[in-house]
Amino acid sequence: SSVNAVYLIVDTKTGNRYVGSTYGYDGLLGRWSVYVSTGGHGNNKGMISHLKSADHSCHDLQFSVLQVLSKSLSDHQIIDAETLWKKKLLTCEPFGMNHN
């Protein structure tokens, strides 16, 4: 909870990817706790859609930290870092699970 971050979620069966960040939450721990409490989707439209489709399970998801960020950064700065990783890893549709 002491740091913010940009993170990557990969479905190890399909290779589908999702990049997210922790702005608006109690750091990385707070954000990942939401994923646990929601069965793996974290209230993300792309993740919800992916997990509802046939043969996809939250047990196949692998979470990785891409970049640790200071808690002193603004939401805008965190979103900018997240956007950069989305572009680098091609996680927006049609290649990944990001819808924005």
C-alpha positions in Angstrom: 0.0 0.0 0.0 3.0 2.3 0.2 3.6 2.5 -3.6 1.6 3.0 -6.7 2.4 1.0 -9.8 1.6 0.0 -13.4 0.9 -3.7 -13.7 0.4 -6.3 -16.3 -2.2 -9.2 -16.2 -1.7 -12.0 -18.6 -4.0 -15.0 -19.3 -1.5 -17.8 -19.4 -3.8 -19.9 -21.6 -4.5 -17.4 -24.3 -1.7 -14.8 -23.9 -4.3 -12.0 -23.7 -2.9 -9.0 -21.8 -4.2 -6.2 -19.7 -2.3 -3.2 -18.3 -3.6 -1.3 -15.3 -2.5 1.1 -12.7 -3.3 1.9 -9.1 -4.4 5.5 -9.2 -7.5 6.1 -7.0 -6.7 3.1 -4.8 -4.7 2.5 -1.6 -1.6 1.7 -3.6 -0.7 -1.6 -5.3 -2.0 -3.7 -2.4 -5.4 -1.9 -2.4 -5.8 -2.3 -6.2 -4.9 -6.0 -6.2 -7.2 -6.7 -3.3 -10.1 -5.5 -5.6 -9.0 -8.2 -8.1 -9.2 -10.8 -5.4 -12.6 -9.7 -4.1 -14.1 -9.6 -7.6 -13.0 -13.0 -8.7 -10.2 -11.7 -10.9 -11.7 -9.0 -13.0 -11.2 -5.9 -10.8 -14.3 -4.3 -12.3 -12.6 -3.8 -15.6 -14.9 -4.2 -18.6 -12.3 -6.0 -20.7 -11.4 -8.4 -17.9 -15.1 -9.1 -17.1 -15.8 -9.9 -20.8 -12.7 -12.1 -21.0 -13.5 -14.1 -17.9 -17.1 -14.6 -18.9 -16.2 -16.1 -22.2 -15.8 -19.9 -22.5 -12.9 -21.7 -20.8 -11.4 -18.6 -19.1 -10.6 -18.7 -15.4 -9.1 -16.3 -12.9 -6.8 -19.1 -12.0 -5.0 -18.6 -15.3 -4.2 -15.0 -14.6 -0.6 -14.0 -13.9 0.0 -10.6 -12.3 3.3 -8.7 -12.8 4.5 -5.2 -11.7 5.8 -3.3 -14.7 6.7 0.0 -13.0 6.7 1.0 -9.3 5.6 4.6 -8.9 5.8 7.1 -6.0 2.6 7.8 -4.0 3.4 11.5 -4.5 2.7 11.3 -8.2 -0.6 12.8 -9.4 -3.3 10.6 -10.9 -2.5 12.2 -14.3 1.1 11.2 -14.1 0.1 7.6 -13.2 -2.3 7.5 -16.1 0.4 8.8 -18.4 2.7 5.9 -17.3 -0.1 3.4 -17.8 -0.9 4.7 -21.3 2.8 4.4 -22.3 2.8 0.7 -21.2 -0.4 0.0 -23.1 1.2 1.3 -26.3 4.4 -0.6 -25.7 2.7 -3.9 -25.0 -0.3 -3.5 -27.5 -2.8 -4.2 -24.8 -5.7 -2.3 -26.4 -8.3 -4.0 -28.6 -8.0 -6.0 -30.8 -4.7 -7.4 -29.3 -5.4 -7.1 -25.6 -8.1 -6.6 -22.9 -7.8 -2.8 -22.4 -10.8 -0.9 -23.8 -9.2 2.5 -23.4 
